[in-house]
């Protein structure tokens, strides 16, 4: 294998199309990653000069590649109306007249999603609701019918650790080791809001959350974004906060309780909500601004006059966390791995498809969608999938998402997040085998990665979604190489200014993965059958209902 470029010789049998040779360039992926993550792009926060420069660059690149405007209105952008919310929060508790103060950043991070300048609650009763989950299919209800309207609910991150007869995490309940959507912070705020809670406070623990509290601070303590809403998000909780573990222990101790004892009880079905006997008071002073953000979208029309009205959507989020002037030293969150690299891979795919001879172009149309505000709750992809799909979802065969890329070298395997969810995984397995590689599932299922990137918004509305990541078995490297790289990234660079292009990045491994995604897209575009969710998958009913109309 040429380590600078990977030349793909794809057979007519594999692709149901004439043979061709197509070059995918590690050098181009690296160069585009460097550009997009450079200081000139100022961390690519929505609603900033960094967005302007990023959108301008992406549109220019897509035009250079010869792709058509992806918005049917004749432009390369889809407007995404957002509201920027910068919250200055306060939070305190009282118990028997004794104050239990909480310090912003050090003890909690407390943004508000309500589109209002002032949000406050005084003397709200505090209730510990375990994991804050209502899951009828597992016979689980942490609320047990308790009315929490106007109350402040405290809950644990991730899923309950339900064990089987052998004392192992039971895969039949909350996915075993794998995090389900019930374990994600987004679900927990949603269910608390549905129950009418005034505030939802999630207890942060690094292991169950899969990242340190510093990531919470970097992600949520500055400007956050919401999709503009007519009801001004009045139905959301007034404060959607994270508490540090130390602050939580102090709160429980002040109420005469042991946090660890309460946490242990929360892992059982018979758990009953615990009223702490404390009252919470909080304020959220919100600085608001309307943000006309944008998704960037391009189209490669299908070559078949009938099938060109069916689509495969490739996604990668262009945004990151911008600039934090409060930081000492480097203040720019460059987001090289997250997700300049994924955008670079998407551009490489677009270039590879566009370079095909006319008689070998995919039969169905390919949509390349660089989305905004992924870091603030998958907002750009949510807007496309749930509010304004530019192409009919019932004629969208699949979403292929890119969030990150393999910087470090070739692997003998390839990771599929959510492996086994759809027939897309079967295609990926066949393609990987042709590369002398194997497909494996998520090596860190407890991190809940399937619910943490833009493909999830497509899955939620029923579109079969595929999210591949770098393999784990690096050729010529020790067995623990992948673990060391991932652990170092999460500890030292994830959602930090240090996420910059590193000297040892080659993207040689990304060429393998890009080749796999290239052929995956081509097989779907030329195939006789549509990808489908597996029976029993949580998203299959949505798809079935969509196609039945």
C-alpha positions as CSV (number, residue, x, y, z in Angstrom):
1,X,0.0,0.0,0.0
2,X,1.3,3.4,-1.0
3,X,1.3,5.3,2.4
4,X,0.8,8.7,0.8
5,X,-2.0,7.8,-1.5
6,X,-4.4,4.9,-1.7
7,X,-5.3,3.9,-5.3
8,X,-8.6,2.0,-5.4
9,X,-9.2,-0.5,-8.1
10,X,-12.9,-1.2,-7.7
11,X,-14.2,-4.1,-9.8
12,X,-17.3,-4.0,-12.0
13,X,-18.7,-6.9,-9.9
14,X,-18.3,-5.1,-6.6
15,X,-19.8,-1.9,-7.8
16,X,-22.3,-3.0,-10.5
17,X,-20.4,-0.4,-12.6
18,X,-17.5,-0.4,-15.0
19,X,-14.0,-0.8,-13.5
20,X,-12.1,2.4,-12.8
21,X,-9.2,3.6,-10.7
22,X,-9.6,6.5,-8.3
23,X,-7.1,8.2,-6.1
24,X,-7.9,9.2,-2.6
25,X,-5.2,11.5,-1.1
26,X,-4.0,11.5,2.5
27,X,-2.1,14.7,1.6
28,X,-5.3,16.5,0.6
29,X,-7.1,15.3,3.7
30,X,-4.3,16.6,5.9
31,X,-4.0,19.9,4.0
32,X,-7.7,20.6,4.2
33,X,-7.7,19.7,7.9
34,X,-4.9,22.2,8.5
35,X,-6.8,24.9,6.7
36,X,-10.1,24.4,8.4
37,X,-8.6,24.1,11.9
38,X,-6.2,27.0,11.4
39,X,-6.3,30.1,13.7
40,X,-7.7,32.0,10.7
41,X,-11.0,30.2,11.2
42,X,-11.2,31.2,14.9
43,X,-12.6,28.0,16.2
44,X,-15.6,27.9,13.8
45,X,-18.3,28.9,16.3
46,X,-21.7,29.6,14.8
47,X,-22.6,33.2,14.5
48,X,-19.1,34.5,14.5
49,X,-16.5,35.6,11.9
50,X,-15.2,32.0,12.1
51,X,-18.5,30.8,10.7
52,X,-18.3,33.4,7.9
53,X,-14.9,32.2,6.9
54,X,-15.7,28.5,7.2
55,X,-18.9,28.8,5.1
56,X,-17.0,30.9,2.5
57,X,-14.2,28.3,2.3
58,X,-16.6,25.3,2.0
59,X,-18.7,26.9,-0.7
60,X,-15.6,27.9,-2.6
61,X,-14.2,24.3,-2.4
62,X,-17.4,22.7,-3.5
63,X,-17.6,25.1,-6.4
64,X,-14.0,24.3,-7.4
65,X,-14.9,20.6,-7.3
66,X,-17.7,21.3,-9.8
67,X,-20.6,20.2,-7.5
68,X,-24.0,21.8,-8.0
69,X,-25.6,24.0,-5.4
70,X,-27.3,21.7,-2.9
71,X,-30.2,23.9,-2.0
72,X,-33.0,23.8,-4.5
73,X,-33.2,27.6,-4.3
74,X,-29.9,27.6,-6.3
75,X,-27.5,28.3,-3.4
76,X,-24.9,26.2,-1.5
77,X,-26.4,27.1,1.9
78,X,-29.4,26.3,4.0
79,X,-30.3,29.0,6.6
80,X,-30.5,27.6,10.1
81,X,-32.2,30.2,12.4
82,X,-30.5,29.9,15.8
83,X,-30.6,31.9,19.0
84,X,-27.4,32.4,20.9
85,X,-27.8,32.2,24.7
86,X,-25.0,33.2,27.0
87,X,-26.1,32.4,30.5
88,X,-24.8,33.8,33.7
89,X,-26.1,31.4,36.4
90,X,-26.4,31.3,40.1
91,X,-27.4,28.2,42.1
92,X,-27.8,27.6,45.8
93,X,-29.6,25.2,48.2
94,X,-30.9,25.7,51.7
95,X,-31.7,23.1,54.3
96,X,-33.3,24.0,57.6
97,X,-32.4,27.6,57.0
98,X,-28.7,26.8,56.3
99,X,-27.4,27.9,52.9
100,X,-25.5,25.4,50.7
101,X,-23.9,27.7,48.1
102,X,-22.7,26.5,44.7
103,X,-20.0,28.2,42.7
104,X,-20.4,28.6,39.0
105,X,-17.8,26.5,37.0
106,X,-16.2,25.0,40.1
107,X,-19.3,23.3,41.4
108,X,-21.8,23.4,38.5
109,X,-22.4,24.5,34.9
110,X,-25.9,25.8,34.5
111,X,-27.1,27.0,31.1
112,X,-30.7,27.7,30.3
113,X,-32.3,26.8,27.0
114,X,-35.2,29.2,27.5
115,X,-35.2,32.1,25.1
116,X,-35.8,34.7,27.8
117,X,-33.5,37.3,29.4
118,X,-34.3,36.2,33.0
119,X,-35.2,32.7,34.3
120,X,-35.4,32.1,38.0
121,X,-36.9,29.8,40.6
122,X,-36.9,30.3,44.4
123,X,-37.2,27.5,47.0
124,X,-37.9,24.6,44.6
125,X,-38.1,21.3,46.3
126,X,-35.1,19.0,45.5
127,X,-35.7,15.4,44.6
128,X,-33.1,12.7,43.7
129,X,-34.7,10.7,40.9
130,X,-31.9,8.1,40.4
131,X,-31.1,7.9,36.7
132,X,-34.1,9.9,35.7
133,X,-35.4,7.3,33.3
134,X,-38.8,6.1,32.2
135,X,-38.4,3.0,30.0
136,X,-41.5,0.8,29.9
137,X,-39.9,-1.8,27.7
138,X,-37.5,-2.5,30.6
139,X,-40.1,-2.2,33.3
140,X,-38.2,0.9,34.6
141,X,-39.6,4.1,36.1
142,X,-37.4,6.2,38.3
143,X,-40.2,8.8,39.0
144,X,-42.7,6.2,40.3
145,X,-45.6,8.6,39.6
146,X,-44.1,11.4,41.7
147,X,-45.3,14.8,40.6
148,X,-42.1,16.9,40.0
149,X,-43.8,19.9,38.6
150,X,-41.9,23.0,39.7
151,X,-39.3,20.9,41.5
152,X,-35.6,20.5,41.0
153,X,-34.6,17.0,40.0
154,X,-31.1,15.6,40.6
155,X,-30.1,12.6,38.5
156,X,-27.2,10.4,37.5
157,X,-25.6,10.2,34.1
158,X,-25.6,7.1,31.9
159,X,-27.9,4.0,32.3
160,X,-28.6,1.9,35.5
161,X,-26.0,-0.9,35.8
162,X,-28.4,-3.8,35.7
163,X,-26.6,-7.1,36.1
164,X,-27.6,-10.6,35.0
165,X,-27.5,-13.9,37.0
166,X,-23.7,-14.0,36.6
167,X,-23.2,-10.5,37.9
168,X,-22.3,-9.1,34.5
169,X,-24.0,-6.1,32.9
170,X,-27.2,-7.5,31.3
171,X,-27.2,-6.7,27.5
172,X,-30.9,-7.2,27.4
173,X,-31.5,-4.3,29.8
174,X,-30.3,-0.8,28.7
175,X,-27.8,-2.4,26.4
176,X,-25.5,-3.9,29.0
177,X,-22.2,-2.1,28.8
178,X,-23.4,0.1,25.9
179,X,-25.0,3.4,26.7
180,X,-28.6,3.8,25.4
181,X,-30.3,7.1,24.6
182,X,-31.8,6.9,28.1
183,X,-28.3,7.4,29.4
184,X,-27.6,10.6,27.4
185,X,-27.8,14.0,29.0
186,X,-30.1,15.1,26.2
187,X,-32.7,12.5,27.2
188,X,-32.5,13.4,30.8
189,X,-33.2,17.0,30.2
190,X,-36.1,16.1,27.9
191,X,-37.8,13.8,30.3
192,X,-37.4,16.3,33.2
193,X,-39.0,18.9,31.0
194,X,-41.8,16.6,30.0
195,X,-42.5,16.0,33.7
196,X,-42.6,19.7,34.4
197,X,-39.5,20.1,36.5
198,X,-38.2,23.6,37.1
199,X,-34.5,22.5,36.8
200,X,-32.6,19.3,36.0
201,X,-29.2,18.8,37.6
202,X,-27.1,15.9,36.3
203,X,-24.3,14.5,38.5
204,X,-21.1,14.4,36.5
205,X,-18.8,11.5,36.9
206,X,-15.9,11.1,34.4
207,X,-16.3,7.4,33.8
208,X,-20.1,7.2,33.2
209,X,-20.0,10.5,31.2
210,X,-17.0,9.3,29.2
211,X,-15.3,12.7,29.6
212,X,-14.0,14.9,32.4
213,X,-15.8,17.9,33.9
214,X,-13.5,20.2,32.0
215,X,-15.3,19.2,28.8
216,X,-18.6,20.2,30.3
217,X,-17.1,23.6,31.2
218,X,-15.6,24.1,27.8
219,X,-18.8,23.0,26.0
220,X,-21.6,24.7,28.0
221,X,-20.3,27.5,30.1
222,X,-20.1,30.0,27.3
223,X,-22.6,30.8,24.5
224,X,-25.0,28.0,23.7
225,X,-27.4,27.8,20.9
226,X,-31.0,26.7,20.3
227,X,-33.1,26.5,17.2
228,X,-35.4,29.5,17.1
229,X,-38.8,28.6,18.5
230,X,-42.1,30.3,18.5
231,X,-42.8,29.2,22.1
232,X,-39.3,30.5,23.2
233,X,-38.6,27.1,24.6
234,X,-40.9,27.7,27.4
235,X,-41.5,24.0,27.8
236,X,-37.8,23.3,28.6
237,X,-36.4,23.2,32.1
238,X,-35.3,26.6,33.4
239,X,-31.8,25.4,34.2
240,X,-30.2,22.4,32.6
241,X,-27.2,21.9,34.8
242,X,-24.3,19.6,35.6
243,X,-23.1,19.2,39.2
244,X,-19.6,18.1,40.0
245,X,-19.4,14.9,42.1
246,X,-17.8,16.8,45.0
247,X,-20.6,19.4,45.0
248,X,-23.2,16.6,44.9
249,X,-21.6,14.8,47.8
250,X,-21.7,18.1,49.8
251,X,-25.3,18.6,49.0
252,X,-26.3,15.1,50.1
253,X,-24.2,15.3,53.2
254,X,-25.8,18.6,54.1
255,X,-29.1,16.8,53.9
256,X,-27.9,14.0,56.2
257,X,-27.6,11.5,53.4
258,X,-24.8,9.4,51.8
259,X,-24.6,10.0,48.0
260,X,-23.0,6.6,47.4
261,X,-25.9,4.8,49.2
262,X,-28.5,6.7,47.1
263,X,-26.6,5.9,43.9
264,X,-26.5,2.2,44.8
265,X,-30.3,2.2,45.4
266,X,-30.8,3.9,42.1
267,X,-29.5,0.9,40.3
268,X,-32.6,-1.2,41.2
269,X,-36.1,-1.2,39.7
270,X,-37.6,-0.7,43.1
271,X,-35.8,2.6,43.6
272,X,-38.1,5.3,45.0
273,X,-37.4,9.0,44.5
274,X,-35.7,10.6,47.5
275,X,-36.8,14.0,48.7
276,X,-33.6,15.6,50.0
277,X,-35.3,18.1,52.3
278,X,-33.4,20.9,50.6
279,X,-34.8,23.8,48.5
280,X,-33.0,25.0,45.4
281,X,-32.9,28.6,44.1
282,X,-31.4,29.5,40.8
283,X,-31.2,32.4,38.4
284,X,-30.2,32.4,34.7
285,X,-29.4,35.8,33.3
286,X,-29.4,35.2,29.5
287,X,-27.8,37.4,26.9
288,X,-29.7,36.7,23.7
289,X,-28.9,37.2,20.1
290,X,-30.4,36.0,16.9
291,X,-27.9,34.0,14.8
292,X,-28.5,33.4,11.1
293,X,-26.3,30.3,10.9
294,X,-26.0,28.0,7.9
295,X,-25.6,24.5,6.8
296,X,-23.5,24.2,3.6
297,X,-24.9,21.8,1.0
298,X,-23.8,20.6,-2.5
299,X,-25.3,18.1,-4.9
300,X,-23.9,15.5,-7.3
301,X,-27.0,14.7,-9.4
302,X,-27.6,11.0,-10.1
303,X,-26.9,9.8,-13.6
304,X,-30.2,7.8,-13.9
305,X,-33.1,10.0,-14.9
306,X,-35.5,8.1,-12.6
307,X,-33.2,7.2,-9.7
308,X,-31.7,10.7,-9.5
309,X,-34.8,11.6,-7.5
310,X,-33.5,9.4,-4.7
311,X,-30.7,10.5,-2.4
312,X,-27.8,9.5,-0.1
313,X,-26.8,12.3,2.3
314,X,-23.2,12.6,3.6
315,X,-22.8,14.7,6.7
316,X,-20.0,16.2,8.7
317,X,-20.2,19.1,11.1
318,X,-18.1,22.1,10.4
319,X,-18.5,23.9,13.7
320,X,-16.4,23.8,16.9
321,X,-16.2,25.9,20.1
322,X,-14.8,29.2,18.9
323,X,-12.7,31.5,21.1
324,X,-12.7,31.8,24.8
325,X,-11.1,35.2,25.8
326,X,-11.2,34.1,29.5
327,X,-8.5,31.5,28.9
328,X,-4.8,32.1,29.6
329,X,-2.6,31.5,26.6
330,X,-4.2,29.8,23.6
331,X,-7.8,30.8,23.4
332,X,-8.9,29.2,20.1
333,X,-10.6,25.9,20.1
334,X,-9.3,24.8,16.7
335,X,-11.2,21.5,16.5
336,X,-8.7,19.7,14.2
337,X,-9.9,16.2,15.0
338,X,-13.3,17.4,15.9
339,X,-14.3,18.0,13.2
340,X,-12.1,19.7,10.6
341,X,-10.8,16.2,9.8
342,X,-14.3,14.8,9.1
343,X,-15.1,17.8,6.9
344,X,-11.9,17.2,5.0
345,X,-12.9,13.5,4.4
346,X,-16.3,14.6,3.2
347,X,-14.6,17.0,0.7
348,X,-12.3,14.2,-0.4
349,X,-15.3,11.9,-1.0
350,X,-17.0,14.7,-3.0
351,X,-13.9,15.1,-5.1
352,X,-13.6,11.4,-5.7
353,X,-17.2,11.0,-6.9
354,X,-17.0,14.1,-9.0
355,X,-13.9,12.7,-10.7
356,X,-15.7,9.6,-12.0
357,X,-16.1,9.4,-15.7
358,X,-19.6,10.4,-16.8
359,X,-20.6,6.8,-17.6
360,X,-19.6,5.7,-14.1
361,X,-21.4,8.3,-12.1
362,X,-23.7,7.1,-9.3
363,X,-27.3,6.5,-10.4
364,X,-28.8,8.2,-7.4
365,X,-28.0,11.7,-6.3
366,X,-25.4,12.4,-3.6
367,X,-25.9,15.3,-1.1
368,X,-23.0,16.6,0.8
369,X,-24.1,18.4,3.9
370,X,-21.7,20.3,6.2
371,X,-23.9,21.1,9.3
372,X,-23.7,23.8,11.9
373,X,-24.0,23.6,15.7
374,X,-23.3,19.9,16.2
375,X,-21.4,20.8,19.3
376,X,-24.4,22.6,20.8
377,X,-26.9,19.7,20.4
378,X,-26.8,18.4,16.8
379,X,-28.8,21.5,15.8
380,X,-27.9,21.8,12.1
381,X,-28.6,18.2,11.4
382,X,-31.8,18.4,13.5
383,X,-33.0,21.4,11.5
384,X,-32.4,19.6,8.2
385,X,-33.9,16.2,9.3
386,X,-36.8,17.4,11.4
387,X,-37.7,20.9,10.2
388,X,-36.5,21.6,6.6
389,X,-35.3,18.5,4.7
390,X,-34.2,19.9,1.4
391,X,-34.8,16.5,-0.2
392,X,-37.7,14.2,0.7
393,X,-36.8,11.9,3.6
394,X,-38.9,9.1,2.2
395,X,-36.6,9.2,-0.9
396,X,-33.4,9.4,1.2
397,X,-31.9,5.9,1.3
398,X,-29.2,6.6,3.8
399,X,-27.1,9.0,5.8
400,X,-23.4,8.5,6.0
401,X,-21.8,10.6,8.7
402,X,-18.2,11.6,9.3
403,X,-17.1,12.9,12.7
404,X,-13.3,12.6,13.0
405,X,-10.9,10.6,10.9
406,X,-8.0,8.2,11.4
407,X,-4.9,10.4,11.7
408,X,-2.4,7.8,12.8
409,X,-2.0,5.0,10.2
410,X,-3.5,2.0,8.5
411,X,-5.5,-0.5,10.5
412,X,-6.6,-4.1,9.9
413,X,-10.2,-3.2,11.1
414,X,-12.8,-0.6,11.0
415,X,-15.3,0.5,13.7
416,X,-19.0,0.9,13.0
417,X,-20.8,2.8,15.8
418,X,-24.1,1.0,16.5
419,X,-23.0,-2.0,14.5
420,X,-25.8,-4.4,13.7
421,X,-28.5,-1.7,13.5
422,X,-29.1,-1.8,9.7
423,X,-28.2,-3.6,6.5
424,X,-25.7,-0.8,5.9
425,X,-23.4,-2.7,8.2
426,X,-23.5,-5.7,6.0
427,X,-22.3,-3.7,3.0
428,X,-19.5,-2.2,5.1
429,X,-18.5,-5.7,6.2
430,X,-18.2,-6.8,2.6
431,X,-16.3,-3.8,1.5
432,X,-13.9,-4.1,4.5
433,X,-13.3,-7.7,3.6
434,X,-12.2,-6.7,0.1
435,X,-9.6,-4.5,1.8
436,X,-8.5,-7.4,4.0
437,X,-10.0,-5.8,7.0
438,X,-12.7,-6.7,9.5
439,X,-15.6,-4.6,10.8
440,X,-16.0,-4.4,14.6
441,X,-18.5,-2.7,16.9
442,X,-17.9,0.2,19.1
443,X,-15.0,-0.5,21.5
444,X,-16.4,2.0,24.0
445,X,-20.1,1.5,23.8
446,X,-20.5,3.0,27.3
447,X,-19.7,6.4,25.8
448,X,-23.0,6.3,23.8
449,X,-21.4,7.5,20.6
450,X,-24.4,6.6,18.4
451,X,-26.4,9.4,20.1
452,X,-23.6,12.0,20.0
453,X,-23.2,12.9,16.3
454,X,-25.3,14.1,13.4
455,X,-26.4,10.7,12.0
456,X,-28.6,10.4,15.1
457,X,-30.9,13.1,13.9
458,X,-31.4,11.2,10.7
459,X,-32.0,8.0,12.6
460,X,-34.5,9.6,14.8
461,X,-36.7,10.4,11.8
462,X,-36.2,6.9,10.4
463,X,-33.5,7.3,7.8
464,X,-30.9,4.4,8.0
465,X,-27.8,6.0,9.3
466,X,-24.1,4.9,9.2
467,X,-21.3,6.2,11.4
468,X,-17.9,4.7,10.9
469,X,-14.8,5.4,13.0
470,X,-11.1,4.6,12.9
471,X,-10.1,1.0,13.5
472,X,-8.3,-0.2,16.6
473,X,-5.7,-2.6,15.3
474,X,-3.0,-0.3,13.9
475,X,-0.6,-2.1,11.6
476,X,2.9,-2.2,13.0
477,X,1.9,-0.7,16.4
478,X,1.5,-2.3,19.8
479,X,-1.9,-3.8,20.8
480,X,-2.6,-0.9,23.2
481,X,-1.8,1.8,20.6
482,X,-5.4,2.8,19.9
483,X,-6.3,2.9,23.6
484,X,-3.3,5.2,24.3
485,X,-4.2,7.5,21.5
486,X,-7.9,7.8,22.4
487,X,-7.2,8.2,26.1
488,X,-4.6,10.9,25.5
489,X,-7.0,12.7,23.2
490,X,-9.9,12.7,25.6
491,X,-7.7,13.7,28.5
492,X,-5.7,16.4,26.8
493,X,-7.3,17.7,23.6
494,X,-11.0,16.8,23.3
495,X,-13.0,20.1,23.4
496,X,-9.8,22.0,24.4
497,X,-7.7,24.5,22.5
498,X,-5.0,21.8,22.2
499,X,-7.1,20.0,19.5
500,X,-4.7,21.1,16.8
501,X,-3.0,19.2,13.9
502,X,-0.2,17.2,15.4
503,X,3.2,16.5,13.8
504,X,2.6,12.7,13.7
505,X,-0.7,13.0,11.8
506,X,-0.5,11.4,8.3
507,X,-4.1,10.4,7.6
508,X,-2.8,7.3,5.9
509,X,-5.4,5.3,7.8
510,X,-8.1,7.8,6.7
511,X,-7.5,6.8,3.1
512,X,-8.6,3.3,3.9
513,X,-11.7,4.5,5.6
514,X,-12.5,7.1,3.0
515,X,-12.2,4.3,0.3
516,X,-14.6,2.2,2.3
517,X,-17.1,5.1,2.6
518,X,-16.7,5.8,-1.1
519,X,-17.6,2.3,-2.1
520,X,-20.4,2.2,0.5
521,X,-22.0,5.3,-1.0
522,X,-21.6,4.0,-4.6
523,X,-23.2,0.6,-3.7
524,X,-26.2,2.3,-2.2
525,X,-26.5,4.7,-5.1
526,X,-26.4,1.9,-7.7
527,X,-28.0,-0.8,-5.7
528,X,-31.3,-2.6,-6.4
529,X,-32.4,-2.7,-2.8
530,X,-32.7,0.1,-0.2
531,X,-30.9,-0.1,3.2
532,X,-33.2,-1.1,6.0
533,X,-33.1,-1.1,9.8
534,X,-33.0,-4.5,11.5
535,X,-36.1,-5.9,13.0
536,X,-36.4,-4.8,16.6
537,X,-34.4,-1.6,16.0
538,X,-35.7,1.4,17.8
539,X,-35.8,3.5,14.6
540,X,-37.5,0.9,12.3
541,X,-41.1,1.9,13.1
542,X,-40.4,5.5,12.0
543,X,-39.0,4.3,8.7
544,X,-41.8,1.8,8.1
545,X,-44.4,4.5,8.8
546,X,-42.6,6.9,6.5
547,X,-42.5,4.5,3.6
548,X,-46.0,3.3,4.1
549,X,-47.5,6.8,3.3
